[in-house]
Amino acid sequence: MNEEVLQNMSRALRHLVFRNGIVEELHSEGRCLDNETMKILNKDINNRMYTYLAVCFGGDEIELEKLDKTINYLAKYYGNDWDKAEKMKILMDL
């Protein structure tokens, strides 16, 4: 997968899963996220998503193995008591 596609996917995912929801509401209402904090969060989240996508769609075997181990570890120890994820209709209708 080429670089431009990965960059676009990363930015789109950041908006879908982070910006266009409760985080944006909190920011726009000035409740807890100022502009500087949002800038830092956006950069960090975009970099994390890009890294994940780059490994999934273009990583070598070692990177894919490390990603698989990381995902399995995180799934085993974090968020097990959270509600299961559900598809959001608004995201599916874009």
N, C-alpha and C positions, 0 to 999 in steps of 0.2 A: 504494500500500500504506500502511496507516495506521501511526501511530507505535507503537502497542502491539504490533502484529505484528512490526515491525522490532526493537523492544526484546527481545521474546521469542525471535526468531530469533537475535539476537546472543548472548544468554545461553545458549541451547541449544547453539549452535555452539561457544562457549567451553568448555562442559563436554565436548562430544563430542570436540573436537580438541585440547584443552589439559589440562583438569583431570582427566578420567577416564582417565588413562593413566599413563605413566612419571613425568610431572611430579608427579602426586598421590602416587605411591609415594615419590618422593624427598622430598617435603614431609612426608608422614606419618611417614617413618622418620627425619626430622631430619637427612638426609645433607648437603643443601646449600641448601635453601630454607627460610628461617625465615618466620614469619607475616607480618612486615612486607614482606619481598620478595615473597611470594605475593600480598599485597594490591596492591602496585604492579604486578606482572605481570598480575593479573586485570583491573585497571582499564584498563591499556594495551591488552591484547588485546581486551577487550570494546569499547573505543572504536574500535579499528582495524576490527574486524568490523562494528560498527554503521555506520561510515562507508562501508565497502565495500558493505554491503547497501543502505544508504540511496541510494547512487549507482546501484547496479544496478537497484533497483526503484522509484526515484523521482527520479533525477537528471535534470537538464536535458541537452540535447544537448552542451553544452560540458563538463559534468562527465563524461558518458559517454565522450566523446572522450579526455579526459585519463586516465580510468581505463583505457581500452583501450590507450593509449600506454604507461602505466605497467606494465600487465600484460605487454605484448609486450616491453618493455625488460627487465623482471625475468626473464621466461622465456628470453630470449636470453642473458643474461649470468650468471644465478645458478642453481645447482642442476642444470646440464646433466649433471654427472657423478654425480648421485644416482640411486639405484634408482627405477624408475617406481613411482608410487603404486598401491596395491592396496586394494580394498574390504575392510574388516574385517567379518567375519561378525557379531560382537557388535553392531556399530552398525546393521547391516541387520535385525537381529532384534528391535529394540526395539518 
